Amino acid sequence: MIDIKIGGRPLPLGGIHWSGANRWFIGTTSRVFIITPQFMVAGNIPRKHEVTVAIEAENNIEGLCLLDDLPSSFPYANAAVVLASDSSIRVLSSKHNPDTSNWQEMGKGGFGMGSELVYAISSTLFADSSNSTTPVVACGSVGGRISVVGLDAASDGSVHASRVLAFETKQTEITHLAWLQKSQNKKRQPGHRTLAVCSTDGQVQLWSVAEDLSQAAALANICNRDWRSVTAHAVGDNLLVLGKLGQAIVVDTRNIQQPIVQEVELDPSMTIIACVIDEHRHKIYIGSYDFKIFVLTLCDGSWNRAIKEEKTLLEGMRETVVSSFTTEFNMQRLFLRGMAISPHGRYLAFVADDQVNWDLVTDGSAIARIHFHQLSDWTLEDSKRTLARVVDGHCHGDLRYNLWDVFNNEPMPVIAELIEYLKQLDIPRDATIRQQQRLVILNLINCLVGGDQLKQLVAEAPGQALDHHVKALFEYIHSTLSSKTVAVTVEDKEYLAQINWLVHRPDYAHIIDQLPSIVDNAAQREPLTCPVCQENMALLSRQVACCSSKHIFDICSVTLGIFNSPGSSQCGMCMAKRKHVGSGHRQSLVSQIIDRFPLCPFCKGRFYPATM
């Protein structure tokens, strides 16, 4: 449970998101709140990592969407895009560690609609971190015009609009837009994305948009005019769910040219505020503004309401709310603002607030609360299966997000049992990536939870992770020098001498024979001398080296070379340090190593410029 003093009602359409970087985004008409939730142990917070950032907007906010899983060309993995009332978009992110409070505006762009009022922004952005695909955001106007903007990032983190596609629809007052992901469009035309366009009169159409933003074409009509506009949506694997007043519309998108549409009637008086697809259980959860929950299950190819399950789920969610208060609470005053499913299906998370707190004129000092309701069928065996899946790489988003389902709010004995299960997983010796993933998870849990008991359980993990990295690093250096694809600079020769000294020590004797030789005329194994006073250096730890005159140097967690320069980077999770390479040394061996190993070898966290 997390409280946020938002001081204004959350936006009714797409105002609440839980990102794959394990951050909550809540938008109001004047602010964007970014919350990093923290792991709990048996109801207690072992380490204070939670940060809430409030960013004031220059103009009224009309919509909020995410840039999630961004391409590697972006210096950050996660950002938010705000649609302002002046028909501009603002990209919010952080060039430094985003788990701290230094979020800011990274870029701004316009849609070129002149004085025409912009109503809607696409609720999710298409991005593919495996290549250089440009993420895009779509925006719809009162007159039925849609503009699509491609977003590019410069090396300094700033964002600008690279290309713009504008096209007219026959719909009026577009209020809701939703991108369908690539994986859903099995029969889509190659090189195209699919956009669902909803208007106030209830019409919903699918449009095909070229990935190079050269053209757009209507694909299919989902809903005819019925004067009930879409108020919520969810996108899943081959599935699009739309919520209207008293109705859910489920669209099978396997054949995008001829989608199968099913209408499911709900309570006719309920305004739908959230739709969630539970792909683990093949269910759909739908929530109304006044906290009524509907559950749809798939049976013989048809989606139907599960009335008994609706009652059980609603009672459980209400109990989650009531138990979070230390004083008597009247459930009838609570209103639902949004819902999300945790990555592996343990929690149905939801945002709610107490309507009595609101002043209808000023929207004064209300508190929105994020609740995490554990679904009743989740067991310890589910946690173990999830842990095995994460080790195998079957996950989306960062590790903290995926491990939320496994470790959050468990008592220490259960965490210990899960760690022992993880350590005993049968992983072949040659499955290097899986072996590394196991060590990374152990290191990460130690960072998030900590405690003496946990440290004992994971004591060997940092050293083993470093061993894996040493082998990968030396193999890369060996292949790079053998191929002669890089000109070895004077600085590179000094670096080769450093890492030969660091690695040829008793600590690493057990892996030396497995490493290819990288010794050339410039690399030496004599004791390394201090760059300041020329005294012999000694290792104080895996992260620090020191000479007899007490000159202390950091050891780069990626290159394993020593450094002591301003502008270094730190891992956003475990705070491991990485050497900074200036723009004048981008072709050096050290620079190529840093490009080759962009993530922390201990916990796979991102490196961010250290704040001065």
C-alpha positions in Angstrom: 0.0 0.0 0.0 1.4 3.4 -1.0 -0.2 6.8 -0.3 0.3 9.7 -2.7 -0.9 13.3 -1.9 -2.0 14.1 -5.4 -4.1 17.2 -4.8 -6.2 16.6 -7.8 -8.3 13.9 -9.5 -6.4 11.4 -11.6 -7.1 11.8 -15.3 -10.1 9.7 -16.3 -8.6 8.3 -19.5 -5.2 6.6 -19.2 -4.2 8.6 -16.1 -2.6 5.6 -14.2 0.1 3.3 -15.4 2.4 0.6 -13.9 5.5 0.4 -16.1 7.9 -2.4 -16.8 10.6 -0.4 -15.0 8.5 -0.9 -11.8 7.3 2.7 -11.5 3.8 4.0 -11.1 2.8 7.1 -13.1 -0.3 9.0 -12.0 -1.4 12.1 -13.9 -3.7 14.9 -12.9 -4.7 18.0 -14.7 -1.7 19.9 -13.3 0.9 17.3 -12.2 2.5 14.0 -13.0 3.5 11.8 -10.1 6.2 9.1 -10.5 6.3 6.5 -7.7 8.9 3.8 -7.3 7.4 1.2 -5.0 9.6 -0.7 -2.6 9.7 -4.4 -1.6 8.3 -5.3 1.7 9.2 -8.2 4.1 6.2 -9.4 6.1 4.5 -6.0 6.0 7.7 -4.0 6.8 10.0 -2.0 4.6 13.6 -3.2 5.0 15.2 -0.6 2.9 13.9 2.8 2.0 14.0 3.0 -1.8 10.6 4.5 -2.5 10.7 7.9 -4.2 7.7 10.0 -5.2 8.4 12.8 -7.8 5.8 15.5 -8.6 6.3 17.4 -11.8 4.3 20.6 -12.3 2.9 21.2 -15.8 3.0 24.6 -17.5 -0.4 23.9 -19.1 -3.3 21.7 -18.2 -2.6 18.0 -18.8 -5.0 16.3 -21.2 -3.4 12.8 -21.3 -0.5 10.7 -20.1 1.2 7.7 -21.7 4.4 5.7 -21.3 7.6 5.2 -23.3 8.4 1.8 -22.0 11.2 -0.7 -23.1 12.9 2.0 -25.1 15.5 1.3 -27.9 19.1 1.3 -26.9 19.5 4.7 -28.7 17.8 6.2 -25.7 20.0 6.8 -22.6 17.1 5.7 -20.3 14.7 2.8 -20.5 11.6 4.4 -19.3 9.9 7.8 -19.7 6.4 9.4 -19.7 4.8 11.6 -22.3 2.4 14.3 -21.4 -0.2 15.8 -23.7 -0.8 19.4 -22.8 -3.8 21.6 -23.5 -1.7 23.7 -25.9 -1.5 20.6 -28.2 2.1 20.0 -27.3 3.7 16.8 -25.9 6.4 16.8 -23.2 8.7 13.9 -22.6 9.6 13.4 -19.0 12.5 11.2 -17.8 15.9 11.3 -16.0 19.4 11.3 -17.3 20.5 10.2 -13.8 19.2 7.4 -11.7 15.4 7.5 -12.2 14.8 6.1 -8.8 15.8 9.5 -7.4 13.8 12.7 -7.6 15.6 14.3 -10.6 13.0 13.7 -13.3 12.6 16.6 -15.8 11.4 17.6 -19.2 13.7 16.0 -21.8 11.9 17.3 -24.9 8.9 19.0 -26.3 7.0 18.8 -29.6 3.9 20.0 -31.3 1.3 18.3 -33.5 0.8 21.2 -35.9 -3.0 21.3 -35.4 -3.1 25.0 -35.0 -6.1 26.1 -33.0 -7.9 22.8 -33.2 -8.4 21.3 -29.8 -6.5 18.1 -29.1 -8.5 15.6 -27.1 -6.6 12.3 -26.8 -3.2 10.7 -26.7 -2.3 7.1 -27.4 -2.2 5.3 -24.1 0.8 3.2 -24.9 3.8 3.8 -27.2 5.2 1.3 -29.6 8.9 0.7 -28.8 11.2 -2.3 -29.4 14.4 -2.3 -27.4 15.9 -5.1 -29.6 16.5 -2.7 -32.5 16.5 1.0 -33.5 12.7 1.2 -34.1 11.6 4.7 -33.4 8.9 4.9 -30.7 5.8 6.9 -31.7 2.9 8.7 -30.1 -0.4 9.3 -31.7 -2.8 12.2 -30.9 -6.4 12.8 -31.9 -8.4 16.0 -32.2 -12.0 17.2 -31.9 -12.3 17.3 -35.7 -11.2 13.6 -36.2 -7.7 14.3 -37.3 -4.8 12.1 -36.0 -1.2 13.1 -35.9 1.6 10.5 -35.3 5.0 11.7 -34.1 8.2 9.7 -34.1 10.5 10.4 -31.2 14.3 10.3 -31.3 16.8 10.8 -28.5 20.1 12.7 -28.8 23.2 11.5 -27.0 22.6 14.1 -24.2 19.1 12.6 -23.5 17.1 15.3 -25.1 14.2 14.2 -27.3 12.8 15.7 -30.5 10.1 14.8 -32.9 11.7 13.3 -36.0 8.7 12.7 -38.4 5.1 13.5 -38.4 2.2 11.8 -40.1 -1.3 13.4 -40.1 -4.4 11.8 -41.5 -8.2 12.4 -41.4 -10.8 10.0 -40.1 -14.5 10.1 -40.5 -14.9 10.1 -36.7 -15.4 13.2 -34.7 -14.1 14.1 -31.2 -11.5 11.4 -30.8 -11.2 10.5 -27.2 -9.2 7.3 -26.9 -6.3 5.8 -28.9 -4.5 2.5 -28.3 -1.6 0.8 -30.1 -1.7 -2.9 -30.7 1.7 -4.5 -30.2 3.6 -6.3 -32.9 3.1 -9.7 -31.4 -0.6 -9.3 -31.7 -0.7 -8.6 -35.4 0.0 -12.0 -36.7 -1.6 -11.3 -40.1 -0.7 -7.6 -40.3 1.0 -6.1 -43.3 4.8 -6.1 -42.7 6.2 -2.7 -41.7 2.9 -1.4 -40.2 1.5 -0.8 -36.8 -2.2 -1.0 -35.8 -4.0 1.8 -34.0 -7.5 1.6 -32.4 -9.3 4.9 -32.7 -12.3 5.7 -30.5 -14.6 8.7 -30.6 -17.3 10.2 -28.4 -20.2 8.7 -30.5 -19.0 5.2 -29.7 -17.4 4.4 -33.0 -14.2 2.3 -32.9 -12.0 1.7 -35.9 -8.6 0.0 -36.5 -6.1 1.8 -38.6 -2.8 0.6 -40.1 0.0 3.0 -39.8 3.3 2.5 -41.7 6.3 2.3 -39.4 8.1 4.9 -41.5 5.1 7.2 -40.9 4.6 7.5 -44.7 0.9 6.6 -44.8 -2.1 5.3 -42.9 -5.2 3.3 -44.0 -8.4 2.1 -42.3 -8.5 -1.6 -41.6 -11.7 -2.6 -39.9 -14.7 -1.2 -38.0 -15.1 -2.6 -34.5 -18.0 -0.6 -33.1 -20.7 1.4 -34.8 -22.2 4.6 -33.5 -24.1 4.1 -30.2 -23.3 7.3 -28.3 -21.4 5.4 -25.6 -17.7 6.4 -25.8 -14.9 4.1 -24.8 -13.7 5.0 -21.3 -11.0 2.3 -20.7 -9.1 -0.3 -22.7 -6.5 -3.1 -22.3 -4.2 -4.7 -24.9 -3.0 -8.3 -24.6 -1.7 -11.2 -26.7 -4.1 -11.2 -29.7 -6.7 -9.4 -27.6 -8.1 -5.9 -27.3 -10.6 -5.1 -24.6 -12.7 -1.9 -24.6 -14.9 -0.6 -21.8 -18.0 1.5 -22.3 -20.9 2.5 -20.1 -22.3 -0.9 -18.9 -20.5 -2.9 -21.6 -17.3 -4.7 -22.4 -16.1 -5.3 -26.0 -13.6 -8.1 -26.5 -11.8 -8.1 -29.9 -9.8 -11.1 -31.1 -7.0 -9.6 -33.2 -5.3 -12.7 -34.6 -6.7 -11.8 -38.0 -6.3 -8.0 -38.0 -8.2 -7.7 -41.3 -11.2 -9.5 -39.9 -11.2 -9.2 -36.2 -13.8 -11.2 -34.1 -15.8 -8.8 -31.9 -17.9 -9.9 -28.9 -20.0 -7.6 -26.7 -20.5 -8.6 -23.1 -23.2 -6.7 -21.2 -22.4 -5.5 -17.7 -24.4 -3.3 -15.2 -25.9 -0.7 -17.5 -25.4 2.1 -15.0 -21.6 1.5 -14.4 -19.0 3.8 -15.8 -16.0 1.7 -16.7 -12.7 3.1 -15.5 -10.2 0.2 -16.0 -9.8 -3.0 -18.0 -7.1 -5.6 -17.2 -6.2 -8.7 -19.1 -4.9 -11.6 -17.0 -3.1 -13.7 -19.5 -1.9 -16.2 -16.9 -5.5 -17.2 -16.0 -7.2 -16.3 -19.3 -9.4 -13.8 -17.6 -10.4 -10.2 -17.9 -11.0 -7.9 -15.0 -13.1 -4.7 -15.5 -13.6 -2.0 -12.8 -16.2 0.7 -12.6 -15.7 4.2 -11.2 -17.8 3.4 -8.1 -15.8 0.2 -7.3 -17.8 -2.6 -8.9 -15.6 -5.4 -10.3 -16.5 -7.6 -13.3 -14.7 -10.8 -14.2 -14.9 -12.3 -17.7 -13.7 -15.9 -18.4 -13.2 -17.7 -21.7 -15.3 -20.8 -22.3 -15.6 -22.6 -25.7 -14.4 -19.5 -27.5 -16.8 -17.1 -25.8 -16.2 -14.6 -23.1 -18.8 -14.7 -20.2 -19.2 -13.1 -16.8 -18.2 -15.2 -13.8 -20.7 -13.9 -11.3 -19.6 -15.9 -8.3 -15.9 -15.0 -8.9 -16.9 -11.3 -9.2 -18.3 -11.4 -5.7 -15.3 -13.2 -4.2 -12.8 -10.9 -5.9 -14.7 -7.7 -4.9 -14.9 -8.9 -1.2 -11.1 -9.6 -1.3 -10.3 -6.2 -2.8 -12.5 -4.4 -0.2 -10.8 -6.3 2.6 -7.4 -5.2 1.2 -8.6 -1.6 1.3 -10.2 -1.8 4.8 -7.2 -3.6 6.3 -4.9 -0.8 5.1 -6.6 1.7 7.4 -5.8 2.1 11.1 -9.1 3.8 11.7 -12.7 2.9 10.9 -13.4 3.3 7.1 -16.6 3.6 5.2 -16.1 1.5 2.0 -19.1 3.3 0.3 -17.0 6.5 0.0 -14.2 4.8 -2.1 -13.9 5.3 -5.8 -11.7 3.3 -8.2 -9.2 5.2 -10.4 -7.3 2.5 -12.2 -6.1 -1.1 -12.1 -3.1 -3.2 -13.3 -2.0 -6.8 -13.1 1.5 -7.6 -11.8 3.8 -9.1 -14.4 3.3 -12.8 -13.5 -0.3 -12.5 -12.1 0.2 -12.5 -8.3 -1.3 -9.1 -7.6 -4.3 -7.2 -9.0 -3.1 -3.7 -8.1 -5.5 -0.8 -8.1 -5.6 2.9 -7.2 -8.5 4.3 -5.2 -9.3 7.4 -3.2 -11.9 8.6 -0.7 -14.4 10.8 -2.5 -15.3 12.7 0.8 -11.7 14.1 0.8 -12.4 16.0 -2.4 -13.5 19.6 -2.6 -15.5 19.9 -5.8 -14.1 23.3 -6.5 -10.5 23.2 -5.4 -9.5 19.5 -5.5 -7.6 20.2 -2.3 -5.7 17.7 -0.3 -6.9 14.3 -1.3 -4.8 11.2 -1.0 -4.8 8.4 -3.6 -3.7 5.0 -2.4 -2.1 2.2 -4.4 -3.2 -1.2 -3.2 -1.7 -4.6 -4.0 -4.4 -7.3 -3.7 -2.9 -10.8 -3.9 -5.2 -13.1 -5.9 -6.5 -16.0 -3.9 -5.1 -18.8 -6.0 -1.5 -17.8 -5.8 0.8 -20.2 -3.9 4.4 -20.6 -3.0 4.8 -23.1 -5.9 3.6 -20.3 -8.2 6.5 -18.1 -6.8 9.0 -20.9 -7.5 7.7 -21.4 -11.1 7.9 -17.7 -11.7 11.4 -17.6 -10.4 12.4 -20.4 -12.8 10.8 -18.5 -15.7 12.7 -15.3 -14.8 16.0 -17.3 -14.7 15.1 -18.7 -18.2 14.5 -15.1 -19.5 10.7 -15.4 -19.9 10.0 -11.9 -18.6 9.3 -8.4 -19.8 10.7 -5.3 -18.1 13.4 -5.0 -15.5 14.1 -7.6 -12.8 12.7 -5.6 -9.9 9.3 -5.6 -11.8 9.4 -9.3 -12.4 10.6 -10.3 -9.0 7.8 -8.3 -7.4 5.5 -11.4 -7.7 8.1 -13.6 -6.1 9.5 -11.8 -3.1 7.3 -8.9 -2.2 5.7 -9.0 1.3 6.9 -12.5 2.0 8.3 -13.3 5.5 12.0 -13.9 5.7 11.7 -17.7 6.1 9.8 -17.8 2.8 12.4 -15.5 1.1 15.1 -17.9 2.4 13.3 -20.9 1.0 12.9 -19.2 -2.4 16.6 -18.3 -2.4 17.6 -21.9 -1.6 15.2 -23.1 -4.4 16.9 -20.6 -6.8 20.4 -21.8 -5.8 19.4 -25.5 -6.3 17.9 -24.9 -9.7 19.4 -27.5 -12.1 21.2 -25.3 -14.7 23.7 -26.9 -17.0 27.3 -25.5 -16.7 27.3 -24.4 -20.3 24.1 -22.4 -19.9 26.1 -19.3 -19.2 23.3 -16.8 -19.6 21.0 -18.7 -17.2 23.8 -19.1 -14.7 24.5 -15.3 -14.8 20.8 -14.6 -14.4 20.6 -16.6 -11.2 23.6 -14.8 -9.7 22.1 -11.4 -10.8 18.8 -12.2 -9.0 20.6 -13.2 -5.8 22.6 -9.9 -5.9 19.5 -7.9 -6.6 17.5 -9.4 -3.8 20.3 -8.6 -1.4 20.2 -5.0 -2.6 16.4 -4.8 -2.2 15.9 -6.7 1.0 19.2 -7.0 2.8 19.6 -8.3 6.4 22.3 -10.5 7.9 20.4 -13.7 7.3 20.0 -12.9 3.6 23.7 -11.8 3.3 24.7 -15.3 4.5 22.5 -17.0 1.9 23.9 -14.9 -1.0 27.4 -14.4 0.2 29.0 -16.2 -2.7 26.9 -14.6 -5.4 28.9 -11.3 -6.0 32.2 -13.2 -6.4 30.6 -15.8 -8.8 29.0 -13.0 -10.8 32.3 -11.3 -11.1 33.9 -14.6 -12.2 31.4 -14.8 -15.0 32.1 -11.2 -16.0 35.9 -11.7 -16.0 35.6 -14.6 -18.4 33.3 -12.8 -20.7 35.4 -9.6 -20.6 38.7 -11.4 -21.4 37.1 -13.4 -24.2 35.8 -10.2 -25.7 39.2 -8.4 -25.3 41.0 -11.4 -26.8 38.7 -11.5 -29.9 38.8 -7.8 -30.4 42.6 -7.6 -30.3 42.9 -10.7 -32.4 40.7 -9.2 -35.1 42.6 -6.0 -35.0 39.4 -4.0 -35.3 40.6 -1.4 -32.8 43.7 0.7 -32.6 45.3 0.2 -29.2 46.0 3.6 -27.6 48.5 4.5 -24.9 45.6 4.5 -22.5 44.5 1.1 -23.6 48.0 -0.3 -23.0 47.9 1.1 -19.5 44.5 -0.5 -19.0 45.7 -3.9 -20.2 48.5 -3.8 -17.7 46.0 -2.9 -14.9 43.6 -5.8 -15.6 46.4 -8.3 -16.0 47.6 -7.3 -12.5 44.1 -7.4 -11.1 43.1 -10.7 -12.6 46.4 -12.6 -12.1 45.8 -12.8 -8.3 44.9 -15.7 -6.0 41.3 -14.5 -6.0 41.0 -15.5 -9.6 43.4 -18.5 -9.8 40.5 -20.9 -10.4 39.5 -19.3 -13.7 42.9 -18.1 -15.1 43.4 -21.4 -17.1 40.0 -20.9 -18.7 40.9 -17.4 -20.0 42.5 -16.7 -23.4 45.8 -14.9 -23.1 45.6 -11.2 -23.9 49.2 -10.5 -22.9 51.1 -8.5 -25.5 54.3 -6.4 -25.3 52.3 -3.7 -23.4 50.7 -5.9 -20.8 52.7 -6.7 -17.7 52.0 -8.7 -14.5 54.3 -6.8 -12.2 52.7 -5.1 -9.2 50.7 -2.1 -10.3 52.0 1.2 -9.2 50.0 4.2 -8.0 49.5 6.8 -10.7 50.1 9.5 -8.1 53.1 8.4 -6.1 54.3 5.2 -7.9 54.0 3.1 -4.8 52.7 -0.5 -5.2 48.9 -0.9 -5.3 46.9 -3.4 -3.3 43.2 -4.5 -3.5 41.1 -3.4 -0.5 38.0 -5.1 -2.0 36.5 -6.0 -5.4 35.6 -2.3 -5.8 38.6 -0.4 -4.4 42.4 -0.4 -4.7 44.8 1.6 -2.6 48.6 2.3 -2.4 50.8 2.4 0.6 50.4 6.2 0.7 46.7 5.8 1.0 45.8 7.0 -2.5 42.4 5.3 -3.1 41.1 4.4 -6.6 37.8 2.8 -7.7 37.8 -0.3 -9.7 35.5 -0.1 -12.7 32.9 -2.9 -12.4 32.8 -3.3 -16.1 36.3 -2.9 -17.4 38.1 -3.9 -14.1 40.5 -1.1 -14.6 41.3 1.5 -11.9 40.1 5.1 -12.1 39.6 8.2 -10.1 37.9 10.7 -12.3 34.8 12.9 -12.0 31.7 12.1 -14.0 31.7 8.3 -13.3 28.5 6.3 -13.6 26.7 4.3 -10.9 24.4 1.3 -11.2 20.9 2.4 -10.3 20.4 -0.6 -8.1 23.6 -1.8 -6.4 25.6 1.4 -6.8 28.5 -0.3 -8.5 30.7 2.2 -10.3 31.7 2.4 -13.9 34.5 4.5 -15.6 33.4 7.4 -17.7 34.8 7.6 -21.2 35.0 11.1 -22.7 33.9 11.9 -26.2 37.5 12.1 -27.4 38.1 8.4 -26.6 35.0 6.8 -28.2 37.2 4.6 -30.5 39.3 3.2 -27.7 39.3 -0.4 -26.5 37.9 0.7 -23.1 35.0 2.5 -24.9 34.2 -0.6 -26.9 34.1 -2.7 -23.7 31.7 -0.3 -22.1 29.5 -0.4 -25.2 29.7 -4.2 -25.2 28.7 -4.6 -21.5 26.1 -1.8 -20.9 24.5 -3.3 -17.8 25.9 -3.9 -14.3 27.5 -7.4 -14.1 26.3 -7.8 -10.6 22.5 -7.0 -10.9 21.9 -6.1 -14.5 20.9 -2.6 -13.5 21.4 0.4 -15.8 24.3 2.8 -15.2 23.5 6.5 -14.8 25.8 9.5 -14.5 26.6 10.0 -10.9 25.1 13.1 -9.4 27.7 15.6 -8.2 
